[in-house]
Amino acid sequence: MKLEPAKYSVNGRGKLSRKLYNQRYLFLMLLPAVILVFVFSYVVLSGWLIAFINYRPGFNILRSPWIGFEQFKVFLTQSQDYSYLLRNTLIMNIGSLITNLFTAFIFAILLNEVRSRLFGKIVQTVTFFPFFVSWVIIYSLVNALFAPSTGAINETLVNWGVLNEGLNLLGDKSYSWGMMILLDAWKTLGYNSVIFLAAIAGVSPDEYEAAEIDGANRFQKIVYVLIPNLMPTVIVLLILNSGWILNSNFEQFFLFTNTTNWETMEVFDMYVYKFGLKLLNYPYATAVGIMKSIVSLLILIAVNAISKKSTGRSII
């Protein structure tokens, strides 16, 4: 029987309407979160207008003189700051991304092989705990352990004759990149591993049984069964996190940046904070923030396209 297009369309809309009505309470529960995201993530984008006008605090934003792309030109041509900002941001964020995914990937596999469930839960709880610890406390801990003259670890190593003088982790710029990457990996290890543990739980037992019938040992099951099943999760996490390559944890860098290591620690978010809230140059800070957001979006689209072409997996 041949369906009439109009009737078929109405029936389709009717099914959608009934589905929305039946799930109306779920949508009402979701509504506050949608409103918050819309207000604080999209409505505030109207503030990008500041980058194109000669805005001054206390004056009407709509009556400020229009300057177009002048602030963008200043950052890209007259300022040389973008070179070291891009270097610091990419090195630390890409390093953190690779380190976080790799350590969480390996940790989840090893934790899955632990046969004692009680011991596994204890280890997972201990590694998850740092995720809830504030960066203020972490900074205080690092300062207490590695202060050049009074840090507990530095003082112990000097007393044992291992070092002639304590390591100045917080002041020496040569330690900045490695310290930020390792601290971020330690803090997020437990949180990131949960995602991989959830993916491991979704692996079909039939695949393990088939591998066991073929004579595979525990290591071979990991290599030929577990890791291939985890790769889609790795790809999705890589795509999602690629959009945050130019975004940094402001609290982390605000605490660990000082006058002696700023050359290797200043990232785009700290740069925007310096010109926006400290120097009150709102148009310039907004222009830098816009460029950072646009480039982040382009990176996300590019990584997604590359992943789709090479592996057939994407999120868009």
TORKEGU-792467 format. One record per residue (C-alpha): residue number from 1; x, y, z; residue in one letter. Coordinates in steps of 0.001 Angstrom, whole numbers, plus 524288, in hexadecimal, padded with zeros to 5 digits. Example, Ala and Ser with C-alpha at 12.3 -4.5 7.8 and 13.67 -1.06 7.14 Angstrom:
    k      x      y      z  r
    1  8300C  7EE6C  81E78  a
    2  83566  7FBDC  81BE4  s
//
This chain:
    k      x      y      z  r
    1  80000  80000  80000  m
    2  804F9  80D74  7FC7B  k
    3  805D2  81717  807B6  l
    4  80118  824DF  80621  e
    5  80C4B  82E68  80925  p
    6  803E0  83804  810CC  a
    7  7FDC9  82D7B  8193E  k
    8  80B16  82721  81BAF  y
    9  810DA  83437  81FD5  s
   10  805B6  836FE  82931  v
   11  80716  82994  82F5F  n
   12  815AD  82C0C  83119  g
   13  81320  838FA  837C4  r
   14  808C9  8329F  8401E  g
   15  8123C  82844  844E8  k
   16  81C41  832AF  84832  l
   17  8120F  83AB7  84F76  s
   18  80DA9  82EEF  85759  r
   19  81BC8  82B97  85A91  k
   20  81EA1  83964  85F22  l
   21  81228  83989  86740  y
   22  81522  82C61  86D9A  n
   23  822CC  83103  87142  q
   24  81EA8  83EB3  87542  r
   25  82376  83D01  88340  y
   26  83105  83918  87E8C  l
   27  831AC  84531  87601  f
   28  82D29  84DA9  88157  l
   29  8380B  8480A  889C1  m
   30  841BC  84AF6  87EE7  l
   31  83CA6  858CC  87CB2  l
   32  8445E  85F99  887C3  p
   33  85133  85A15  882AE  a
   34  84DE4  85E47  874C7  v
   35  84A96  86C00  87960  i
   36  85740  86D19  88120  l
   37  85F76  8689A  8759C  v
   38  85858  871BC  86C6B  f
   39  859CC  87D8D  8755B  v
   40  867D4  87B87  879B5  f
   41  86D47  875AD  86D19  s
   42  865CF  87C4F  86213  y
   43  85F52  888CB  866E7  v
   44  86C67  88DA9  86C10  v
   45  871F3  88CCE  85E4E  l
   46  86B81  899F1  85BFE  s
   47  876FB  89F50  863BE  g
   48  87FAC  89C72  85800  w
   49  87AF6  8A9AC  8530B  l
   50  88503  8AFC0  85C3D  i
   51  89015  8AB08  85376  a
   52  88B2D  8B36A  84828  f
   53  888F3  8C038  84F69  i
   54  89125  8C982  85777  n
   55  88A7A  8C582  86404  y
   56  88D70  8CBE8  87103  r
   57  88761  8C7E2  87E1B  p
   58  87C63  8D0B7  88242  g
   59  878BB  8D512  8747F  f
   60  86D30  8D061  86C6C  n
   61  871D2  8C4BA  86495  i
   62  868A0  8C7EA  85941  l
   63  86DEE  8D5CD  85804  r
   64  87C55  8D204  85825  s
   65  8841E  8D4E2  84BA0  p
   66  88510  8C9AF  841ED  w
   67  8931B  8C530  83F62  i
   68  890B2  8B8A9  837C8  g
   69  89BC9  8AEBC  837D1  f
   70  8A5F9  8B80D  83D41  e
   71  8A850  8B027  849B0  q
   72  8A9F9  8A3A1  841DC  f
   73  8B436  8AA3B  83962  k
   74  8BB7B  8AF19  8455A  v
   75  8BC9A  8A161  84AED  f
   76  8C0AB  89AF9  83E1A  l
   77  8C9C5  8A567  838A6  t
   78  8CE8B  8AF0B  842DE  q
   79  8CF1C  8A5A0  84E46  s
   80  8D8AA  89A45  84EC0  q
   81  8D1E5  89429  85A63  d
   82  8CA73  88A28  8525B  y
   83  8D6F1  88288  84F78  s
   84  8DA4E  87ECB  85D6B  y
   85  8CBEE  87E15  8614C  l
   86  8C94F  8742F  85698  l
   87  8D59E  86CB4  85A22  r
   88  8D27B  86BC0  8689B  n
   89  8C425  868AB  8668F  t
   90  8C63F  85E12  85C58  l
   91  8D198  85769  8632D  i
   92  8CAEE  85665  8705A  m
   93  8BD2C  85383  86B7B  n
   94  8C108  84995  86120  i
   95  8CA8D  84384  86AC5  g
   96  8BFC3  842B4  874EF  s
   97  8B61D  83D03  86B28  l
   98  8BF4F  83235  866C7  i
   99  8C42A  82F50  8747C  t
  100  8B695  82F31  87A7F  n
  101  8B0DB  8260D  87040  l
  102  8BC98  81CFA  8703C  f
  103  8BDB4  81BC5  87F0D  t
  104  8AF0B  819FB  880BE  a
  105  8AEE7  80FDF  875B9  f
  106  8B9D8  807CD  87BCA  i
  107  8B4C3  8097C  889A4  f
  108  8A70D  804E3  885EB  a
  109  8AC7B  7F8BA  87F45  i
  110  8B51F  7F56B  88AEB  l
  111  8AA1A  7F7F8  8948D  l
  112  8A12E  7EF21  88CC2  n
  113  8AB0B  7E414  88E3D  e
  114  8AAEC  7E4F7  89D1E  v
  115  8A3E8  7D8FD  8A21F  r
  116  8A131  7DE25  8AFD9  s
  117  89524  7E6BB  8AEA8  r
  118  8977F  7ECF0  8BBF5  l
  119  8A571  7F0BE  8B880  f
  120  8A0E7  7F5D8  8AB47  g
  121  89689  7FE77  8B197  k
  122  8A073  803D4  8BB5D  i
  123  8AA15  80729  8B083  v
  124  89F7A  80D78  8A848  q
  125  89AAF  8159F  8B3CC  t
  126  8A869  81A28  8B73F  v
  127  8AB67  81E2D  8A931  t
  128  89E2D  824CE  8A784  f
  129  89FA3  82D15  8B3D0  f
  130  8A942  83744  8AE2A  p
  131  89F07  83B2C  8A416  f
  132  8970D  84168  8AEFD  f
  133  8A2CA  84848  8B515  v
  134  8A3B1  856D8  8B24E  s
  135  8AF6E  85C12  8AAF8  w
  136  8B1B6  8650B  8B698  v
  137  8B43B  85932  8BF2C  i
  138  8BCB7  852E6  8B4AD  i
  139  8C4D9  85F3D  8B39F  y
  140  8C67D  85F9D  8C263  s
  141  8CA87  85153  8C241  l
  142  8D490  8534F  8B778  v
  143  8D9D5  85F40  8BE79  n
  144  8DAEB  857BE  8CB4B  a
  145  8E22B  84C8B  8C4B6  l
  146  8EAAF  853A1  8BACF  f
  147  8ED67  86148  8C014  a
  148  8FC04  86396  8BD48  p
  149  90096  8648A  8CB60  s
  150  8F53E  86048  8D3D8  t
  151  8EE79  855D4  8CB98  g
  152  8EDEF  8488A  8D231  a
  153  8F2B5  840B5  8C678  i
  154  8FD06  84AA5  8C298  n
  155  90221  84B7F  8D072  e
  156  902BC  83CAD  8D192  t
  157  90A02  83B0B  8C4AE  l
  158  913C7  84595  8C85E  v
  159  91618  83F7A  8D5CB  n
  160  91863  83235  8CF6E  w
  161  9221E  83824  8C604  g
  162  919FE  834E4  8B9F9  v
  163  91903  84353  8B648  l
  164  921EC  84EA9  8B916  n
  165  91649  857EA  8B9B8  e
  166  90794  85640  8B922  g
  167  9001F  8561C  8AC60  l
  168  8F8BD  862C9  8AA13  n
  169  8ED0A  85CAB  8A348  l
  170  8E44F  86884  8A551  l
  171  8EE25  872BE  8A10A  g
  172  8F70D  86C98  896DB  d
  173  8F0BB  86DE1  8897C  k
  174  8F79E  861AE  8847F  s
  175  8EE96  85958  88CFC  y
  176  8E1F0  86049  8895C  s
  177  8DD11  857FD  87E0B  w
  178  8E01E  84ACD  8840D  g
  179  8DA87  84EAF  89144  m
  180  8CD9A  85358  88B74  m
  181  8CC08  84735  88306  i
  182  8CF24  83D9B  88DFC  l
  183  8C6AB  8447B  89814  l
  184  8BB1F  844C5  88EC0  d
  185  8BD04  83650  88B88  a
  186  8BD86  832CB  89A01  w
  187  8B15F  83AD2  89D0E  k
  188  8A8F3  8356B  89208  t
  189  8ADCA  82751  8918D  l
  190  8A288  82195  89947  g
  191  89828  8298E  89244  y
  192  89D19  8264C  88494  n
  193  89EC3  817E2  887D0  s
  194  89048  816C6  88B45  v
  195  88CDD  8191E  87CF9  i
  196  895D0  80E26  87895  f
  197  890F8  8051D  8834E  l
  198  88316  80763  87E73  a
  199  88783  803E6  870A9  a
  200  88E36  7F7A8  875DC  i
  201  8819F  7F39A  87CA4  a
  202  87ACA  7F443  86F7B  g
  203  883C4  7EA5D  868F8  v
  204  87C3F  7DDFA  865E2  s
  205  88072  7D1E5  86DC9  p
  206  87EDD  7CA0D  86143  d
  207  88AFD  7D07B  85BC3  e
  208  89301  7CC43  86787  y
  209  88D8E  7BE74  8668C  e
  210  890DA  7BDBB  85815  a
  211  89EAA  7C26C  85AD4  a
  212  8A017  7B88A  865D6  e
  213  89BA0  7AD85  85CF0  i
  214  8A60A  7B1AE  85346  d
  215  8B02C  7B040  85E23  g
  216  8B251  7BE98  8615C  a
  217  8B86D  7C1C8  86E83  n
  218  8B51A  7CDBE  876DA  r
  219  8BEC4  7D68E  86FE5  f
  220  8B9ED  7D269  86274  q
  221  8ABE1  7D4ED  8669B  k
  222  8AFC6  7E2C7  86A22  i
  223  8B6C8  7E4FA  85D40  v
  224  8AD24  7DEA0  853ED  y
  225  8A014  7E04F  85AFC  v
  226  8A078  7EB30  86501  l
  227  8A8B1  7F59B  85E45  i
  228  8A158  7F509  85129  p
  229  8948B  7F6C2  85893  n
  230  89A07  80299  85FBC  l
  231  89EFB  809A1  853AA  m
  232  8919D  80F87  8500D  p
  233  89127  815A3  85DAE  t
  234  89EEB  81AF4  85BF5  v
  235  89B38  82105  84EE2  i
  236  88EE8  8276A  8544C  v
  237  89653  82CF8  86006  l
  238  8A118  831D5  85712  l
  239  8974E  838DF  84E62  i
  240  88FE3  83ED9  859CF  l
  241  89C36  8437D  860AF  n
  242  8A257  848F0  8544B  s
  243  898E9  8545C  85511  g
  244  89EE7  85802  86229  w
  245  8ACFE  85850  85D83  i
  246  8ADB5  86724  85EE3  l
  247  8A5EB  86774  86BA9  n
  248  8AD1B  865F8  8787D  s
  249  8A8F3  86417  88688  n
  250  8A95C  8722E  88B22  f
  251  8AA29  86EEA  8999C  e
  252  8B5C5  86603  89763  q
  253  8BDC7  86FDB  88FB2  f
  254  8B9A8  87B63  89817  f
  255  8BF5E  874C2  8A41B  l
  256  8CBE8  86F64  89E21  f
  257  8CFAA  87B3B  895E2  t
  258  8D8FC  884FC  89C1E  n
  259  8E2DF  88F54  8981F  t
  260  8EDDD  88577  89639  t
  261  8E6F9  87B6C  88DAA  n
  262  8DCAE  8836C  8865D  w
  263  8E41E  88230  87981  e
  264  8E12F  873A9  878BF  t
  265  8D47A  873C8  88079  m
  266  8CC54  87E92  87A5C  e
  267  8C1A0  878CE  871E5  v
  268  8B664  87F0F  86A66  f
  269  8AD02  87EF5  875EE  d
  270  8B6EF  885A9  87EC6  m
  271  8B9F0  88F6A  873F8  y
  272  8AB86  892DF  8727C  v
  273  8AA61  8943E  8813F  y
  274  8B644  89D42  881C4  k
  275  8B175  8A6AC  87754  f
  276  8A309  8A5B7  87AA6  g
  277  8A23D  8A629  88976  l
  278  8AF74  8AB90  88D77  k
  279  8B26B  8B56F  882BB  l
  280  8A3E1  8B7E1  87FB6  l
  281  8A647  8B70B  87111  n
  282  89968  8B048  86E6F  y
  283  89912  8B177  85F76  p
  284  8A691  8AB7B  85DF1  y
  285  8A3E6  8A071  8679E  a
  286  896E9  89D75  86117  t
  287  89D3A  89D02  8539D  a
  288  8A762  89342  85862  v
  289  89CB0  88B08  85E89  g
  290  894D6  88B08  851DB  i
  291  8A07D  8868A  849E7  m
  292  8A337  87BC7  853C2  k
  293  8951D  876FD  85307  s
  294  894AC  87719  84426  i
  295  8A18D  86FCE  842DD  v
  296  89CF9  865C2  84CFC  s
  297  890A0  86373  8450A  l
  298  89884  861D1  8388F  l
  299  8A19A  85819  83F43  i
  300  895EE  8502E  843E5  l
  301  89004  84FCE  8363C  i
  302  89D1C  84C2C  8301E  a
  303  89FF5  8412D  839C3  v
  304  8922D  83BF5  83819  n
  305  8939D  83C16  82946  a
  306  8A0D9  8354A  829DA  i
  307  89B70  82AF9  83312  s
  308  88F9B  828AF  82A6E  k
  309  8980B  82724  81E5D  k
  310  8A264  81E59  82483  s
  311  89A89  8162B  82E11  t
  312  88C6E  8184E  829F9  g
  313  88903  81D70  83792  r
  314  884C0  82B43  83ACE  s
  315  87C03  832DE  84417  i
  316  87631  83C1E  83A08  i
//
